[in-house]
């Protein structure tokens, strides 16, 4: 399982649990593309393909590329939910 999580009102919520990495990545891209984004940073927990992930994001979503998303390590609050090699984003949706 590759859980896709969100944090809503301070609580961790599971949005989906795809079984494979490729399905998880595709579902994740669908979620990112649901509405315009104001700010975005890529989070990872020692993921070896984090640069590839950023490239895929900015290629699929040119508006995200214009934001010049940075890459940071996931903190202690997120890391236990993703495990090693986790990938994700912290984002603020445009109003």
TINURO-816212 format. One record per atom (N, C-alpha, C, CB): x, y, z; atom name. Coordinates in steps of 0.1 Angstrom, whole numbers, plus 5000, padded with zeros to 4 digits. Each point is the difference from the previous one (the first is absolute). Glycine has a CB too. Example, Ala and Ser with C-alpha at 12.3 -4.5 7.8 and 13.67 -1.06 7.14 Angstrom:
2
[lumse [5132,4943,5078],'N']
[lumse [4991,5012,5000],'CA']
[lumse [5009,5012,5000],'C']
[lumse [4981,4988,5012],'CB']
[lumse [5015,5023,4981],'N']
[lumse [5009,5011,5000],'CA']
[lumse [4992,5011,5008],'C']
[lumse [5012,4994,4978],'CB']
END
This chain:
95
[lumse [5008,4988,5000],'N']
[lumse [4992,5012,5000],'CA']
[lumse [5009,5013,5000],'C']
[lumse [4982,4987,5012],'CB']
[lumse [5013,5022,4981],'N']
[lumse [5007,5013,4999],'CA']
[lumse [4990,5011,5004],'C']
[lumse [5016,4992,4982],'CB']
[lumse [4982,5010,5031],'N']
[lumse [4990,5010,5005],'CA']
[lumse [5002,5014,4995],'C']
[lumse [4997,4986,5020],'CB']
[lumse [4992,5020,4976],'N']
[lumse [5000,5014,4996],'CA']
[lumse [4993,5007,5012],'C']
[lumse [5001,4996,4974],'CB']
[lumse [5006,5013,5033],'N']
[lumse [4994,5006,5011],'CA']
[lumse [4999,5015,4999],'C']
[lumse [5010,4982,5014],'CB']
[lumse [4981,5024,4994],'N']
[lumse [4998,5014,5000],'CA']
[lumse [4999,5004,5015],'C']
[lumse [4988,5001,4978],'CB']
[lumse [5015,5011,5025],'N']
[lumse [4998,5005,5014],'CA']
[lumse [4989,5010,5000],'C']
[lumse [5025,4995,5006],'CB']
[lumse [4964,5002,5000],'N']
[lumse [4988,5008,5001],'CA']
[lumse [4997,5004,5014],'C']
[lumse [4991,4990,4979],'CB']
[lumse [5009,5023,5024],'N']
[lumse [4998,5005,5014],'CA']
[lumse [5009,4993,5010],'C']
[lumse [4976,5005,4994],'CB']
[lumse [5037,4993,5002],'N']
[lumse [5010,4994,5009],'CA']
[lumse [4999,4985,5001],'C']
[lumse [4999,5021,5012],'CB']
[lumse [4992,4972,4981],'N']
[lumse [4999,4986,5001],'CA']
[lumse [5004,4993,4987],'C']
[lumse [4982,5002,5016],'CB']
[lumse [5026,4987,4985],'N']
[lumse [5004,4993,4988],'CA']
[lumse [4988,4992,4995],'C']
[lumse [5025,4999,5008],'CB']
[lumse [4972,5002,4979],'N']
[lumse [4989,4994,4993],'CA']
[lumse [5005,4992,4988],'C']
[lumse [4984,5018,5008],'CB']
[lumse [5013,4969,4991],'N']
[lumse [5004,4993,4988],'CA']
[lumse [4990,5002,4989],'C']
[lumse [5010,4982,5014],'CB']
[lumse [4995,5023,4974],'N']
[lumse [4992,5003,4989],'CA']
[lumse [4998,4988,4991],'C']
[lumse [5008,5023,5001],'CB']
[lumse [5003,4969,4998],'N']
[lumse [4999,4988,4991],'CA']
[lumse [5012,4991,5004],'C']
[lumse [4990,5013,4981],'CB']
[lumse [5009,4974,5015],'N']
[lumse [5010,4990,5003],'CA']
[lumse [5003,4992,4987],'C']
[lumse [4993,4999,5024],'CB']
[lumse [5013,5007,4966],'N']
[lumse [5003,4992,4988],'CA']
[lumse [5010,4989,5003],'C']
[lumse [4996,5020,4986],'CB']
[lumse [5004,4969,5007],'N']
[lumse [5008,4988,5003],'CA']
[lumse [5014,5001,4994],'C']
[lumse [4980,4987,5001],'CB']
[lumse [5022,5021,4988],'N']
[lumse [5013,5000,4994],'CA']
[lumse [5005,5015,4999],'C']
[lumse [4994,4980,4986],'CB']
[lumse [5019,5021,5013],'N']
[lumse [5006,5014,4999],'CA']
[lumse [4995,5007,4988],'C']
[lumse [5020,4992,5012],'CB']
[lumse [4979,5002,4977],'N']
[lumse [4995,5007,4988],'CA']
[lumse [4986,5005,5002],'C']
[lumse [5015,4986,4986],'CB']
[lumse [4976,5006,5019],'N']
[lumse [4986,5004,5003],'CA']
[lumse [4999,5011,5010],'C']
[lumse [4993,4977,4994],'CB']
[lumse [5016,5022,5016],'N']
[lumse [5000,5010,5010],'CA']
[lumse [5004,5014,4994],'C']
[lumse [5005,4982,5018],'CB']
[lumse [5005,5017,4974],'N']
[lumse [5006,5012,4994],'CA']
[lumse [4989,5006,4991],'C']
[lumse [5023,4991,5001],'CB']
[lumse [4970,5001,4991],'N']
[lumse [4990,5005,4991],'CA']
[lumse [4988,5007,5008],'C']
[lumse [5006,4982,4983],'CB']
[lumse [4990,5011,5028],'N']
[lumse [4989,5005,5008],'CA']
[lumse [5004,5013,5007],'C']
[lumse [4992,4977,5004],'CB']
[lumse [5021,5024,5000],'N']
[lumse [5005,5012,5006],'CA']
[lumse [5000,5011,4990],'C']
[lumse [5015,4986,5015],'CB']
[lumse [4989,5012,4973],'N']
[lumse [4999,5010,4990],'CA']
[lumse [4986,5005,4997],'C']
[lumse [5021,4990,4990],'CB']
[lumse [4969,5001,5011],'N']
[lumse [4986,5004,4998],'CA']
[lumse [4996,5009,5011],'C']
[lumse [4995,4979,4989],'CB']
[lumse [5009,5018,5024],'N']
[lumse [4997,5009,5011],'CA']
[lumse [5006,5013,4999],'C']
[lumse [4998,4980,5014],'CB']
[lumse [5015,5021,4982],'N']
[lumse [5007,5013,4999],'CA']
[lumse [4993,5008,4989],'C']
[lumse [5022,4989,5007],'CB']
[lumse [4973,5005,4983],'N']
[lumse [4994,5007,4989],'CA']
[lumse [4986,5004,5002],'C']
[lumse [5015,4988,4986],'CB']
[lumse [4979,5010,5025],'N']
[lumse [4986,5002,5002],'CA']
[lumse [4996,5015,5000],'C']
[lumse [4999,4979,5013],'CB']
[lumse [5010,5030,4992],'N']
[lumse [4997,5014,5000],'CA']
[lumse [5013,5008,5000],'C']
[lumse [4978,4996,5012],'CB']
[lumse [5021,5017,4984],'N']
[lumse [5012,5008,5000],'CA']
[lumse [5008,5000,5013],'C']
[lumse [4989,5014,4982],'CB']
[lumse [5024,4988,5017],'N']
[lumse [5009,4999,5012],'CA']
[lumse [5007,5014,5001],'C']
[lumse [5003,4975,4998],'CB']
[lumse [4998,5030,5014],'N']
[lumse [5006,5013,5003],'CA']
[lumse [5015,4997,5004],'C']
[lumse [4978,5010,5007],'CB']
[lumse [5025,4980,5001],'N']
[lumse [5013,4997,5005],'CA']
[lumse [5002,4985,5000],'C']
[lumse [5001,5022,5013],'CB']
[lumse [5011,4973,4985],'N']
[lumse [5002,4986,5000],'CA']
[lumse [5015,4997,5004],'C']
[lumse [4981,4996,4983],'CB']
[lumse [5021,4995,5026],'N']
[lumse [5013,4995,5003],'CA']
[lumse [5000,4984,5000],'C']
[lumse [5005,5021,5014],'CB']
[lumse [5005,4973,4980],'N']
[lumse [5001,4986,5000],'CA']
[lumse [5006,4994,5013],'C']
[lumse [5002,5001,4974],'CB']
[lumse [4992,4989,5032],'N']
[lumse [5005,4994,5012],'CA']
[lumse [5005,4986,4996],'C']
[lumse [4984,5014,5015],'CB']
[lumse [5026,4981,4992],'N']
[lumse [5004,4987,4998],'CA']
[lumse [5007,4994,5013],'C']
[lumse [5003,5005,4975],'CB']
[lumse [4997,4982,5026],'N']
[lumse [5007,4993,5011],'CA']
[lumse [5010,4991,4993],'C']
[lumse [4980,5001,5016],'CB']
[lumse [5031,5005,4980],'N']
[lumse [5012,4994,4993],'CA']
[lumse [4996,4992,4988],'C']
[lumse [5010,4998,5022],'CB']
[lumse [4981,5008,4970],'N']
[lumse [4995,4994,4987],'CA']
[lumse [5011,5003,4990],'C']
[lumse [4976,5003,5006],'CB']
[lumse [5029,4986,4988],'N']
[lumse [5011,5001,4990],'CA']
[lumse [4995,5007,4987],'C']
[lumse [5011,4980,5009],'CB']
[lumse [4976,5020,4988],'N']
[lumse [4995,5005,4988],'CA']
[lumse [4993,5014,5001],'C']
[lumse [4997,4976,4993],'CB']
[lumse [5006,5031,5018],'N']
[lumse [4994,5013,5002],'CA']
[lumse [5001,5010,4989],'C']
[lumse [5004,4996,5024],'CB']
[lumse [5008,5005,4970],'N']
[lumse [5002,5009,4988],'CA']
[lumse [4991,4996,4989],'C']
[lumse [5024,5004,5007],'CB']
[lumse [4975,4983,4990],'N']
[lumse [4991,4995,4989],'CA']
[lumse [4986,5004,5003],'C']
[lumse [5016,4981,4996],'CB']
[lumse [4980,5018,5017],'N']
[lumse [4986,5003,5004],'CA']
[lumse [4998,5015,4998],'C']
[lumse [5000,4982,5017],'CB']
[lumse [5009,5027,4986],'N']
[lumse [4999,5014,4997],'CA']
[lumse [4998,5003,4985],'C']
[lumse [5014,5005,5021],'CB']
[lumse [4995,4988,4972],'N']
[lumse [4999,5002,4985],'CA']
[lumse [4986,4996,4995],'C']
[lumse [5025,4996,4998],'CB']
[lumse [4970,4992,5006],'N']
[lumse [4987,4996,4996],'CA']
[lumse [4989,5010,5004],'C']
[lumse [5007,4976,5002],'CB']
[lumse [4994,5030,5010],'N']
[lumse [4990,5009,5005],'CA']
[lumse [5000,5013,4991],'C']
[lumse [5003,4991,5023],'CB']
[lumse [5009,5015,4974],'N']
[lumse [5001,5012,4993],'CA']
[lumse [4997,4998,4985],'C']
[lumse [5016,5009,5017],'CB']
[lumse [4986,4979,4978],'N']
[lumse [4997,4997,4986],'CA']
[lumse [4985,4999,4998],'C']
[lumse [5022,4988,4998],'CB']
[lumse [4971,5004,5011],'N']
[lumse [4986,4998,5000],'CA']
[lumse [4992,5013,5003],'C']
[lumse [5004,4976,5006],'CB']
[lumse [5002,5032,5003],'N']
[lumse [4993,5012,5005],'CA']
[lumse [5009,5012,4998],'C']
[lumse [4986,4986,5016],'CB']
[lumse [5014,5021,4973],'N']
[lumse [5009,5011,4997],'CA']
[lumse [4998,5011,5011],'C']
[lumse [4999,4995,4976],'CB']
[lumse [4989,5007,5029],'N']
[lumse [4998,5010,5010],'CA']
[lumse [5008,4997,5013],'C']
[lumse [4977,5005,4991],'CB']
[lumse [5025,4982,5012],'N']
[lumse [5008,4996,5011],'CA']
[lumse [5014,5003,4997],'C']
[lumse [4984,4982,5006],'CB']
[lumse [5021,5016,4982],'N']
[lumse [5013,5003,4997],'CA']
[lumse [5003,5015,5002],'C']
[lumse [5000,4981,4983],'CB']
[lumse [4991,5028,5014],'N']
[lumse [5001,5014,5002],'CA']
[lumse [5002,5003,5014],'C']
[lumse [4986,5005,4980],'CB']
[lumse [5010,4987,5029],'N']
[lumse [5001,5002,5015],'CA']
[lumse [5015,4997,5005],'C']
[lumse [4975,4995,5003],'CB']
[lumse [5032,4998,4988],'N']
[lumse [5014,4996,5003],'CA']
[lumse [5000,4992,5014],'C']
[lumse [5010,5020,4987],'CB']
[lumse [4983,4968,5013],'N']
[lumse [4999,4993,5012],'CA']
[lumse [5013,4995,5006],'C']
[lumse [4978,4993,4992],'CB']
[lumse [5024,5009,5021],'N']
[lumse [5012,4995,5006],'CA']
[lumse [4999,4986,5005],'C']
[lumse [5005,5023,5007],'CB']
[lumse [5005,4971,4998],'N']
[lumse [5000,4986,5005],'CA']
[lumse [5005,5001,5014],'C']
[lumse [5003,4990,4977],'CB']
[lumse [4990,5004,5033],'N']
[lumse [5004,4999,5014],'CA']
[lumse [4997,4986,5005],'C']
[lumse [4996,5025,5003],'CB']
[lumse [5011,4971,5007],'N']
[lumse [4998,4988,5007],'CA']
[lumse [4987,5001,5008],'C']
[lumse [5025,4994,5001],'CB']
[lumse [4967,4995,4999],'N']
[lumse [4988,5000,5008],'CA']
[lumse [5004,5000,5015],'C']
[lumse [4987,4987,4982],'CB']
[lumse [5005,5020,5026],'N']
[lumse [5003,5001,5014],'CA']
[lumse [4995,4988,5008],'C']
[lumse [5000,5025,4998],'CB']
[lumse [5002,4976,5015],'N']
[lumse [4997,4989,5009],'CA']
[lumse [4985,4997,5000],'C']
[lumse [5019,5006,5014],'CB']
[lumse [4972,5004,4984],'N']
[lumse [4986,4998,5000],'CA']
[lumse [4995,4993,4988],'C']
[lumse [4998,5021,5013],'CB']
[lumse [5009,4980,4975],'N']
[lumse [4995,4994,4988],'CA']
[lumse [5008,4987,4997],'C']
[lumse [4994,5022,4991],'CB']
[lumse [5019,4977,5012],'N']
[lumse [5008,4989,4997],'CA']
[lumse [4995,4986,5004],'C']
[lumse [5018,5016,5002],'CB']
[lumse [4977,4983,5011],'N']
[lumse [4994,4987,5004],'CA']
[lumse [4989,4995,4992],'C']
[lumse [5007,5006,5023],'CB']
[lumse [4985,5003,4971],'N']
[lumse [4989,4996,4992],'CA']
[lumse [5004,4996,4986],'C']
[lumse [4986,5016,5012],'CB']
[lumse [5025,4989,4983],'N']
[lumse [5005,4996,4986],'CA']
[lumse [5010,4989,5000],'C']
[lumse [4996,5023,4994],'CB']
[lumse [5012,4976,5017],'N']
[lumse [5010,4990,5000],'CA']
[lumse [5012,5004,4991],'C']
[lumse [4983,4982,5005],'CB']
[lumse [5027,5010,4994],'N']
[lumse [5011,5003,4991],'CA']
[lumse [4996,5001,4986],'C']
[lumse [5015,4989,5016],'CB']
[lumse [4992,5020,4977],'N']
[lumse [4998,5003,4985],'CA']
[lumse [4987,5006,4997],'C']
[lumse [5015,4981,4996],'CB']
[lumse [4978,5025,5014],'N']
[lumse [4987,5007,4998],'CA']
[lumse [5002,5013,4992],'C']
[lumse [4991,4990,5021],'CB']
[lumse [4999,5013,4971],'N']
[lumse [5000,5012,4992],'CA']
[lumse [4986,5007,5002],'C']
[lumse [5016,4990,4983],'CB']
[lumse [4984,5023,5016],'N']
[lumse [4988,5007,5001],'CA']
[lumse [5002,5015,4998],'C']
[lumse [4991,4983,5016],'CB']
[lumse [4999,5025,4987],'N']
[lumse [5000,5014,4999],'CA']
[lumse [4993,5007,5011],'C']
[lumse [5002,4998,4975],'CB']
[lumse [5003,5013,5029],'N']
[lumse [4992,5009,5009],'CA']
[lumse [4996,5011,4990],'C']
[lumse [5013,4995,5022],'CB']
[lumse [4974,5008,4978],'N']
[lumse [4995,5010,4991],'CA']
[lumse [4989,5009,5006],'C']
[lumse [5006,4985,4981],'CB']
[lumse [4992,5026,5013],'N']
[lumse [4989,5009,5003],'CA']
[lumse [4993,5002,4987],'C']
[lumse [5012,5012,5020],'CB']
[lumse [4975,4985,4981],'N']
[lumse [4992,5002,4988],'CA']
[lumse [4996,5015,4998],'C']
[lumse [4991,4976,5003],'CB']
[lumse [5008,5028,4985],'N']
[lumse [4996,5014,4997],'CA']
[lumse [4985,5001,5003],'C']
[lumse [5018,5002,4982],'CB']
[lumse [4979,5010,5022],'N']
[lumse [4986,5002,5004],'CA']
[lumse [4992,5005,4988],'C']
[lumse [5007,5006,5023],'CB']
END
